[in-house]
Amino acid sequence: MYKIAVLLIAASLTLSLPSWSQKRFTISAFAGSGVSYFRGSATVSNSVYYRNGLSFPHGIDTMVNPYGKKAYTNWLAGLQADVTLSSKWILLLSAQFESSGGKLTGDSVISPSGSYKTTGTFKRHYNYISINPQIGRIIFQNAATLAIHTGIDYAAKLVMGYNFDFKDQNGGRNIIGGSGGEPEVNDVRITFGASVTRQKWSIDFNYKHGIVNYKNYGPGNVYSRLLHVRLQHVLLAKKI
């Protein structure tokens, strides 16, 4: 997969060689939000939460299966550099900080004092720094510009955590959470998207299809899925 990313960048540069004097270089800042979730044979919509009843640092609670199929609201912010290769082609390279994850329903709690049914929301979240080289093609250009793009997204792991909000057997609300763990993998995703640009502003839509298995123990597989909507503003634009 890393070879594909290198070939993608190399192909972009090759396309650009005949027309260096016609290039336009821009740097933009963006921020956005969207949803993320997990897919694969080891993902679930519901799971059971275990509490061992011990005090810190031995009181480690566990969601039996933490990889949720339900949509988790994510957010992101970063910078993007664009090089207009010709009247139809663009090379894009973005770097961003992102918070993503998945959500499921915790339907039971098991502890040393007994077990009970509940309807709680469990969220597993991840922080990454990601780099996304893409090739774009301009479909329409007038007062506004419509372009489509595709590429490879490499997400370097930073930190992960979880949050479980549920009611106990007496109806009292409980919120349990933690952070500081290291994500299971550095994620790699195939990306597809489209953007609409007018003057210095653009709206960018991206779908990211993870291809690295998060489940590095036990049977089954878990892959990330992300949908992002970004608002983007040009900070610098010049001919090169």
N, C-alpha and C positions, 0 to 999 in steps of 0.2 A: 504494500500500500504506500510506503514511503517512496518507492520508485515511481509510482503513478503521480504523486505530488511533484516530484522533481521533473518528470517528463512534461507535466502540465505547464510548469513555469518555463521550461526550456522551449516548449512549443509556442508559448506566448511571446517570448523574446524573439524567436525566429520569425514569426509573423510581423514583428514590428520593424525588422531591419531595413526594408526598402523605403521607409517613410519617416525616418527620425525627425526630419525638419518639420513634419506636420503634427507632431505629437502635442498633446495637452496634458499637463500633469496637475492633479488636484489632491489636496489633503482635506479630509472631512472628519468632523466629530459626530458621533451618534450615540443615542441612548434608546432603549426599547424594552419591550416586555413580550410575553407570549405564554405558551404552555409547554411543559415537558412531561414525559411519562416513560414507562418501561414496557418493552414487548419481548416475548420469548417464552419458551416452554416453562420457565421457572418463575414467571410473574403471576401475580394474583390481584384480585379485587378485595379480598378479605383475608385476615390472618388472626392468629392468637398471640397475646402478649404475656410473657412469663416474667414474674417478679420473684426474686430469690429471698427477699426479706432481710438481707444482710445490710449492715451500715457501710458507709464509704470507708475504704476504697473497694470493698468487696461486693457492694450492692449493685451488681451489674444486671440490669433488666434486658430482656431480649424479645424482639418481635420475631416470631418463628420464620416468617418470610417477609423481609422488609421491602421487596421490590414491587411497587404498586403500579397497576395499570391505569389508575385514575389520573386526571390532569392536575399538575402542580403548576402554580403561577410562578414564572421565572422572570428575571430581569438581567439586563446587560448594558454595558457602556464601553466605548472604545474609539479607535481611530481607523480610518480607511484611506489608503492611497490608490488613486486611479490613474492609469495611463491610457489615453485614447490612441489606439494603434492605427486606426483608419476610420473611414466614415461609418463602418459597421462593427468594428471589434474594439473591445476594451479589456485591459488587464487590471484586475482588482486584487488588492492585498489588504486584509483587515486584521487587526489585533484587538482583542477585547477581554474584559473581565466579565464573567457570567456566573450567575447562581441558578442552578437547575436541579431537577430531582423528580420524584414521583410520589403519589399519594395512594393510600388504601384505607379501608375500614377495619379498625380493630374490633372484632365482634365478641371476644372473650378475654378475660383476664384470669390467669392462674397464679396463685401464690401459696406459700406454706399454710396460710390460714383458710384456704379454700379457693373455689373458683366461682365466677359469676359471668353472666352475659352483660354486654354493654354495646353501645354504638358510638365508638370513638373514631377520631380521624388521626391517622398516623402519616407523617410526612418525613421522607428521607431526602436530604438536600446536599448538594455538592457545589463547591466553588472551584472554578477552573480559570486559567488564562489560556485563551485559544488563538490560533493563527489560522487564517482562512484565505489561501490563494484561489482565485477564480478567473475564469474566462467569461466575458460577457459579449452578447451580440445585441446591437441596437435594432429593434423591430420597427419603431416609429419615431420620427423626430420632427417636431414642429414647435408650437408654443411650449409643449411639454415633450419629454423624451421617455419612451418606454423601452426598457432593455430586459433581457433574460440572462441568467448567469448560472454557472455550475462550477464545482470545484471540490477540494478536499479540506476538511477542517480537522486540525490537530489540537486537542485540548489537554494541556498539562495540568496534572492534579495539584491542588492546594490543600483543601480541608473538606471534611464532610461532617454531618451531624444529623440529628433527628428530633422530632417533636411529636408527642402523643397526648392528645386532648380527649379525655373520656370522663364518664361518670361512674362512680363506684356503686356498690350494692345498696348504699344508703341514699343515693341520688346526689352525692356531693361531687363537685367538679374537681378533676385532677389534671394537672398539666406536667408532664415529665419530658425532659429533653436533655440533650447533651451535644457537644461539638468538640472538635479538636482531633478527631481521627483522620487517618489518611485514606483518600479514595482508593478503591480497589485497583483501578487501572488509569492509565492515560488513554483518553478516548480518541477514536478516529471516526470521522463521519463523512459520508458523501453528502454534498449540499446541492440544493436546487433553489432558485429564487427568481424574483423579478423586482424591478424598481421603476418608479415613476418620478422623474426629475423635472422641476421647473425653476429656472434661475439657480439660486444657491440652495434650494431646499429639495429634499427627496424623501419619499416613503419607500422603504425596502422590505420585502417579504422573503423569508427564508425558511425552508424545510431542511432539517438535518437528520440523516439516517445513520445511526451508529452501527458499526460493524465489529466492535471489540466486545467480547463477552465479559460482563462485570462479575459473573459468578465464577470465582476462581476456586471454589470448593464444592463438592457434591455434584449431583447430576443436574442436567438442564442448562439453559442459557438465558442470559438477560442482556438486552441491548437498549440503548437510549434512543429516544425519539424526541425531537424538538421542533417547535414552530415559533419563529421570531418575527415581530414587526418592529422596525426601527425608524425613527425620525432622524434624518441626517442633514447636516449643514456644512457647506464648504467654508473652510478657513483660509485656504490658499489655492490659487489657480494661476498657472502660467504655462507658456509654450516652452517646449524644450527641443 
